[in-house]
Amino acid sequence: MMAPAASTPLAESLAEVRQRLADALSAAGRPATDARLLAVSKTKPASLIRDAWHLGQREFGENYVQEALNKRAELADLDEIVWHFIGPLQSNKTREVAEHFAWVHSVDREKIARRLNDQRPEALPPLEICLQVNISAEPSKSGASLAELPALAEAVLAMPRLRLRGLMAIPAPSEGSDAQREPFARLREALEALQARFPEAPLDTLSMGMTGDLEAAVQEGATLVRVGTAIFGKRHSPR
Ligand SMILES: *Cc1c(COP(=O)(O)O)cnc(C)c1O
């Protein structure tokens, strides 16, 4: 199969985002391999994911279970593709997520973790987990509070079919690099506290930074940035 020509809009936007990430890492004095790009493909068609795959992108983030499963089925022929679930997760959807994703970034309570652990098929490796933190303490938003984190992390670390990799957050939108960096710094400090408390745990992931604030996140130590709009364009269909 032919790769799309280098001049397609997707090729250009993906190259721009890769350059932004490289520049941000370099500005932070970090190695170029220190953070990777998760392409957030929610509401976008499978054909665009396929094009991005041909451009070398391998990790994709989805928010809605049924939509993701449909696309995943359509793209089953793509080798090495890695699916991350990054949306809010209800109990009645945990089985599909446990069976069809490699990563879940949005675990924010023990009950959901327990179900994912119990439902992860034996034939698959453990599910890679990030705990979502409500870092801006917004009343209506998902995510565990910073105070809840140690107990939640301890519970997840005891679950054999889950591998606790780190923390994820979506801060309240803000303008300017100082304001954007502040919540990311708090997330990094929370990860450092967990690393100190659980030195044996594979806690190597800070999932933070999106289209509008990836530079600030990389300054504060993001190891995985989740970018949708800057790669695939604006999302039209409101859900
Ligand atoms: C949609 C979404 C993103 C991508 O946001 P953009 O601003 O489009 O880059 C990242 N993370 C999560 C959890 C999302 O839901």
PDBQT file of the ligand as one rigid body, heavy atoms in Angstrom, charges set to zero:
ROOT
HETATM    1  C1  LIG A 301      -9.652  15.399  23.221  1.00  0.00    +0.000 C 
HETATM    2  C2  LIG A 301      -8.573  15.121  24.213  1.00  0.00    +0.000 A 
HETATM    3  C3  LIG A 301      -7.229  15.471  23.968  1.00  0.00    +0.000 A 
HETATM    4  C4  LIG A 301      -6.782  16.219  22.727  1.00  0.00    +0.000 C 
HETATM    5  O1  LIG A 301      -7.113  17.565  22.836  1.00  0.00    +0.000 OA
HETATM    6  P1  LIG A 301      -6.676  18.637  21.706  1.00  0.00    +0.000 P 
HETATM    7  O2  LIG A 301      -6.866  19.928  22.373  1.00  0.00    +0.000 OA
HETATM    8  O3  LIG A 301      -7.592  18.413  20.546  1.00  0.00    +0.000 OA
HETATM    9  O4  LIG A 301      -5.259  18.365  21.351  1.00  0.00    +0.000 OA
HETATM   10  C5  LIG A 301      -6.291  15.121  24.907  1.00  0.00    +0.000 A 
HETATM   11  N1  LIG A 301      -6.619  14.458  26.039  1.00  0.00    +0.000 NA
HETATM   12  C6  LIG A 301      -7.877  14.105  26.309  1.00  0.00    +0.000 A 
HETATM   13  C7  LIG A 301      -8.170  13.363  27.564  1.00  0.00    +0.000 C 
HETATM   14  C8  LIG A 301      -8.891  14.427  25.417  1.00  0.00    +0.000 A 
HETATM   15  O5  LIG A 301     -10.151  14.080  25.721  1.00  0.00    +0.000 OA
ENDROOT
TORSDOF 0
